[in-house]
Amino acid sequence: MNHLISIEDLDRAAIERILDRAESFAEIAGREIKKVPALRGRTVVNLFYESSTRTSSSFELAAKRLSADVVSVRSTGSSVEKGESLRDTVQTLSAYEPAAIVIRSPHAGAARLLAGWTDASVVNAGDGKHEHPTQALLDVFTLRRRLGRLDGASIWIVGDVLHSRVARSNILAFQRMGAKVTVCGPPTLLPRGIEALGCAATPTLERLGEADVVYVLRMQRERMQEAFIPSLREYAERYQIGVGRLRTGQLLMHPGPVNRGVELSADAIDSPVSLIGEQVRAGVAVRMAVLYELLVGAAAPAVAA
């Protein structure tokens, strides 16, 4: 595996191998010294053209815990503001001889384009409305820890599916692991032909009780160029997930950041069934495993030393 651009790049065995490595790296978080020398002497570049808190900080921490040197570049305050193209930026960064480049871009396909311009391994940290594969991996990791296996589990993805790169990656990843996926939201926020990915689609929450896991998406107002819903208030009335809409035993997830009072109520966010905090904690270990898999290789031992 040279790059991680899409969940489609991974079969089930590859996903399980990454998650097994993540389990070993998760143990490091409990140590007094949280570093391993796996990537000592290598450079990881984080190239973020969109704002990010969870993804950028966890990738940076993941690389540092693997003892890599880290260069973080954001569009704000860099030559990108002066009009420098992505290709020219990559040529500049190539002077550092990076082993890996982690990129987040508002443009779908940017990560795959970058992979053709560099000898470094490329990790897609989110490209437009296309995919966000490491988010899907950490979500599978979180659920696998709670459920053991995803085979036969019913997972509902609720909300702004149209603008969500997380939704596409998670549909693919959950199904790779044997789960049944249903997407739900206003008809205007369900992509036409989404069923081609193998999932079911519904515009109502009437059958939400069938779900073992309810995965709620953020309303991505920054990506909306048209009026996809009458108002946030009306959306919340029909699609907001609160404790009252969840049956006993259901698990709740959200990729963050949460619009409190819109897609999720405060009582749901802070409830015992919420796995949101566990998802955040999983980010560093899973992203360590991804970097390790790309730069050290599948033949290496699964246990971190």
Secondary structure by P-SEA (a helix, b strand, c coil): cccccccccccaaaaaaaaaaaaaaaaaaacccccccccccbbbbbbbcccccaaaaaaaaaaaaabbbbbbbccccccccccccaaaaaaaaccccccbbbbbbcccaaaaaaaaccccbbbcccccccccaaaaaaaaaaaaaaccccccbbbbbbccccccaaaaaaaaaaaaabbbbbbbccccccccccccccccccccccccccccbbbbbccccccccccccccaaaaaaccccccccccccbbbbbccccccccccccccccccccaaaaaaaaaaaaaaaaaaaaacccccccccc
